[in-house]
Every structure is written in C-alpha cells, then in structure tokens.
Amino acid sequence: MIVTCEKEKLNNLVQTALRGVSSRVTMPILSGLLINAEGGRLIISSTDLEMSVRAEIEAEVGESGSTVVSGRLVGDIVKSLPTGEVTVETGEKFLTVKTSVGEYRIREMMPEDFPQIPSWEGESVVRVSGGEFLIAVQQTSRASSSDEKRPVLTGTLLEKGSPEGGLKMVATDSYRLSWKELDVTGSVSGWEDCIIPTKTLNEVARLAGSVDEEVQIKMQDKQVMFKLGDMVVSSRLIEGQFPNYKQLVPKGEKTSVKVSRDELSSVVKRALIFGHNMRLGVFGDHLSVTTETPEVGDSKEEIPAEVQGEEMEIGFNGGYLLDGVSSVETDNVEIRLDDPQKPALIKNDESDKFNYILMPVRLR
C-alpha cells in the first residue's frame, strides 16, 4: 500500500475513526485501525464490537492494500506532524509514515484478524438535520442509565412518532424520563422500533455537530446505521423490552407553572451547593427553592412565576431537575404537577415535542 494526502485531511480522518476504538480493549486487534487504500480513496475503520466507525477521503493511491496498526500510535504521530503532504506505505511488517521532516514506523497487525465492518448499502430510510439530531440526543441522553445491570436502560428507544410521521427518541434511568420528537424526511411506515446504545447516539451526535451534515438512518443486517457524508457509524441493538413509558406520563392537571428557564437554572445551581435534594414550593405568583442539609447549611430563594391551579410543595433531586430545566429550548419552562407523590412533567412552554418526566423524592 502506498497512499499520499495532506496532513490535515489525514489527521481528521484518523481522529474520526478513533471514535470507534474502546479504552477497554478485550483483544489487541480492537486497539487498531483498519486502513484500506483503493480506487483513489483512503478508508479507515474501527470497532469495539458494539459500535463501528468507517470514514474515507479522496487520496492519491499509488498502490492498493490494507493493514491494521495501533490507533493510539498512528493518531499521536499524525496529529503532531507539520503541515504538508504525508505518504503512508506498508512493507516488511511495518507501516511507515513519511513526511518532509522524517519517517515513523509502526508495527502492523493482521488485517484478516480484524472484525468485519459493515458497508452502507442502498438508500437511507429516514433523514434528519444534523443540528436537530444533536439537540435531540443532548436532551434525551441525560436521562439514560449507565448501570450495565439493566442493559435496556443504557439505551435509547428510537420509535415511530406521531401518526403524521417522524421519529421519537426516548431514554430513562427509572428516576427520570426524557423524550424528543424528531422531524424527518422519508417514510417511517417501515421503521422498526429499536433500542440503540446511548453511547453510540452520543458519538453520532458529536460527529454531526462537527461536520454539519444531514444524518441518514437505516436498519441493515440487524444493526442500525448512520451516514454523515463520507462517514458511516453502525451499531448493534440492545435486546429487551423498553419500559412502557406512556403510562408514566403525568396529566399535570392540578398545577401548571411557567417560569424563566435561566432564572430557575441559576437558582437550582446555587441550591445544589447545599445538597442534592431540594423542596420546590409552588405558590400564587412565585416559586421557592429550598435546600437543607443539617451538617452543611441551607438555602432558600424565590423567583416570580405564572401559576395556575393548586399551591403545592414537592421534593426533587436537584441534579435531575437541573438536567430537565436546562434541556428546554425556549426562554420559559412549563412544569405540570398532580401530586407531591407523583411524577412532574417539564417541557417547552410552546411545544409538546420535548418532554421530561421527573420522579419526586421524599423530604424530611
């Protein structure tokens, strides 16, 4: 293999592919990047057996070939090179990186030992703007669990949305639940609801935010695949039954509160200095946020609010409350309550596309 391209293009390609290399390597081959050069294209792939990343660029290919080398080493080398042309070639069990200032050799691994990386075939099922995809993942992933003992909760449900079309992202850790409706192009009639590792969605969202590309989505060979320009991310699905979240959605008929998102976020952040559990008091024209930790101290603040319905006091985990409030896209947050012992609903005050359900906590 002999291939030449500009350092910046090569570095961007390598750093993108490194997204698929796990920090917890179970097999040495998984620490490597699979490098292919053919037909005027340089293709670099990686996988941790759960998620795979495949990215490519145009390059001057003098000789086709493939190899696997340490992702960490080639990433560190290419990143530190000066601007200019870089030639990569294989031979005598080493991959050599050549520049105007020197040569660097990395021992190769056998490409035959590298797991098979799926290639995108055919057309996408649905498409969504990269910006909207990024926001949706940011809003929902906070509610996803990291407890591997309950694998289903470490994933995000991607299901058909309203009858008019669209998809819905849903995530929960059993203490809070977040969902966002996505506007998509393409037909969702044939879409199969699936649970995708939230870690995968976070990586796709990061890539979407960095390249400003439309995200194409499809199911292929029992995997979900995302295409962003010349990049493809594929992922296994999580098996199991996602919780029936629809029965958990509170009606919020007794009390409705509208309050400034930024003001409430600031108050909750200050209250968190004194403890995680806080009391939210809903009164005629204001909210009060109170935190009391005997061995630390206490805090109390009031902010103006538009309140309809019954006055109420309810306890929340402050960190979870802050996640929900800060995820709202509008200037004002709407909070709907039924009872101090029942979940609360936090949402945009102008739309039902984003919803965040938060379980209460018992206060002393």
N, C-alpha and C positions, 0 to 999 in steps of 0.2 A: 504494500500500500504506500502510495506517495500522494500527498494532498497539500495544497498551498492555499492560504487565505489570510485576510487581515486579522491582526491580533484581537481587535475589539469584537469582531464578529465571532471569532473562535471562543473568546472568553465568555461572551453572552450565551453561546451555545452550551459550553461546558457547565456554566453556573446554573443554567436552566435544567439540564439533565441531572445535576447533582441533587435536585429536589426529590428525586426518587430513591436516593441512597439512604438507608436507615442508619442511625447512630448505633443501633443494637444489631450488629451483624451476626447471623447464625451460621453462615457459610462464607468462607473467604471470597468466593466469586461474587457475592452480593455487595461487596465493598467496591466493586469495579464498575467501570463504564464500558459498554459495548460500543465500539467505534466502527462504523462502516463507511467506506468511500466507494461510490459507484455512480456512473451516469451524470457526472457534474454536480453531485450532491454529497455533502458530508452529513451523516446521520449518527447521532449519539443517543443511546438508550440506557435506562437504569430501571431497577426494580427492587422492591423489598418483599416480593411475593404477594403483597396486598395491593400495592399501587405501582404502576409503571409509568414512566415518562419517556416520550420519544420526540426528539426535536431535530430539525435539519436546516441546513443553509446551502446556498449555492457556493461551490468552491472549485478550484482548478484541480481536477483529479488526473494525475499523471499515470497512476496505476491503481486499479481497484483492489480492494482487500478488506479484511476485518480483523479486529483484535479486541482484547479486553485488558485494561490496565487499571491500577488503583485510582479511584475517583478523587480521593483527597490529594494525592501527589500531582496528578495532571491539573487539577483545579488550582492548587497553590502555585505551580510553575507558570501556567498560562496567565493567571491573574497578575503575576509580578513582572511579566515581560514588558519591554518598552514597545511603544507604538511602531507598527511596521508589519511586513509580511512574515508569516510563520509557516514553516514546512514541517509536516508530520509524516514520518515514514517508519515502516516496520522492517525487521530483519535481525537474524541471529538472536531470537528470543527477547529482543528489546524493542520498545517503541522509542524513537528518537525525535525530540522536538528541536528544530534548528531555527536559529534567528541570526541576525547580523552580529549579535554580541556573544553567542556561544551555542553549545549543544547540551541537551539534557536527555538522559536515557532512563527509561522506566521499564522494569521487567514486566513481560507480558504474562497473561493468563490465557487459558484455552477458551476461545470463543464457543467451542462446542459444548462447554460446560455451563454456559450462560443460559438462564431460563428463556423460553421463547416469549418475545414481546409481541402482542397483537398489533396488527396494522389496521388503520381505518379503511373500511371497505364500504363502498356505496355512499348514499346520501344520509344526511342527518335526519332525525325525526322532528326535533324542535330546535329553535334558535332563540337566544335571549341576549340582550345587550350586555357587554362585559361590565359596565357600570352598575346596572341593576342586579346582575348576578353577584357582584362583590358586596353590595349593600345587603342583599338578602342573606348571604352566608354570614356576614358580620352580625346581623340581627338575630339569627337563629342559633348559630354555633355556640353562643354563650350559655345556652340552656342545655347543651349536650353534656352527657356524663363522661367522666374519664375512668369510671370503675369497670375494669375488664371482667369483673364477675357477672356483670349484666351486659353482655355484648350489644344487645339490641339498643340499649340506651346510649351507647357510644356512637351511634349512627344517626343520620338524619333521614327522615322519611321524605321521599320525593313522589308525590301523588298527583293525580288529576285534580285540578282545582274546580272552579265553578262550572256550571253547565255551559257557560259561554266560551269556555276554553281556559287555557293557562295551566300552570303547574303550581303546586303548593309545597314549600319546604317546612317541615315540622321537626322540632327537636325538644327533648325533655330529659331531665335527670330525676324526675318524680317529685322535685321540690318546686320547680317552675317549668313552664312550657311556653315555647315561642313558635309562631308560625308566620310565614310571609307568602302572599300570593304573587306569582311572577307572571307578567305579561310576556307571552312567547309568540313567535311566528311558526307556522307549521301546525299540523293536525296532532292533537293529543288523544284522538279516539283509540289509537292502537297502543297507547303508552301503558306499560305495566308498572304499577306502583312498586317501589323498591326501597330498601334501606341501604344507604351509602355511608361508609365510614366518614364521620365528620372531618377527620384528619385529611382525607382526600379532597373534600369540598374546600377546606381552608387553603390547600395548595393550589387548587384550580382558581380560587378567588384571588390569591396573590399573583398568579400568572396573568389573570385577566386584568388586574389593576396595573400591571407593569407594561403590558403590550397594547392595551386599549383595543382589544379585538372582540368581535362578536363570539359568543360561546355557542358551539353546536353540540347537541347532546343526542346520544342514541344508545340502544342496547345491542350488544353483539357478543355472541358466544358466551352468554350468561354473565357478561360483565357490562358495566356502564362505561361509556367512553365520552370524553370531552375533547373537542377540537378547537384550538385557538390559533388561527393562521397556520403556521408550519409546525405547531406543537400538538401532540396528542397525549392525553392523560387517560389511562384506563385503570379500572379498579374492580376488585371483587366486590360482591354484595354481601351484606350481613343477613344470615338466615334467621328466621324467627318472626314472632308476631309483635308488631308495634302496638303500644297501648292504645286503647280506644279513646283517644283524647277528646273526641267530640262530646262525649258525655260529661266531660270535666268542665266544659266552657260555662262560666257563670253567667246568669242572666243580667246581673247588675241592675236590678230594678229598684232597689230601695234607695241607693245613694249614688249620685254622679258628681264628680269633681273635675273641674278644669283649672289647671294651674300652669304657670310658666315652667317649661322644661328646664331651662337653665337655672332658674331660681331654686327649684326643687332639687336638682342635681347638686348644686353648691351646698344646700342645707344638709343633704344626706351625707355628702363627703365630710363635712365638719362633724356631723354626729358620729360617723364611723370612728373618729379619733377616740371616742369614749367607749365604744363597744359595737358589736355586730347586730345585736337585737335591739330594735327601736320601736317606739309606740307612735303610730300615726293617728292624730286626732283630727276628725272632720267636724267643723263647726259652721255656724251660719255664713260667715264670709271669709273664713281663713282655715289654713291647715296648721297644725302644730306637730313638730317632730321632736320627740323626747328620747334620750338615751340615758340609762342609769346603770353604772357598774360600781358597786359599793367600794371595791378596792382601788378604783381608778378615779372616779368622779362622775359628773353628769352634765348633760347639756339640754337646752330647750330653745327652740326657735319657732317663730310663727311667720307665715307668709300668706299674702292675700290669695283668695281662691274663689271661684264661682261654684257654689254648692247648691245642688238640688236634692231634696229628699231628706232622709233622717240623719241626725248627727250620730257619729259613731267613733269608737276608738278600736284600733286593730293593730296587732303586732306583726312585724316583718323582719326577716333577715335583711339588714341594710345593704349588704353587698349585692344580693339578688335584686333588691328594689332599685338600686342604682343602675344595674345592668339593664333593667327594663325601661327605666325612665330615659337613660342616655341613648337607647336604641330608637326612640321615637324621632321621626324625621321632621315633624312640624314644630313650631315655636311653643305650642301648648300641648300638654299631656292631658288625656282624659283617663280618670280612674273610676271604675264602677265597682260598687260593693253591694253585697247582700246581707252579710252577717260577719261578725268578728271571727267566727269559727270556719268560715267558708272562703274559697279562693277569691282573689281580686282579679279584675281584668284591667290591664294597662294598654292603651292604644293611642294611635294618632287621633286627634280631635276632628280630622277632616275626612278620614277614610277608614274602611274596615280591612284593608289589605294586610296590615301588620297588627298582630295581637300577641300579648304577653300575659300569661296567667301565672299568678304567684300565690303559693300556699301561705297561709298565716302561721305565725309561731305563737306559742303561749307565753305570756309575760307574767312575771311575778307581781 
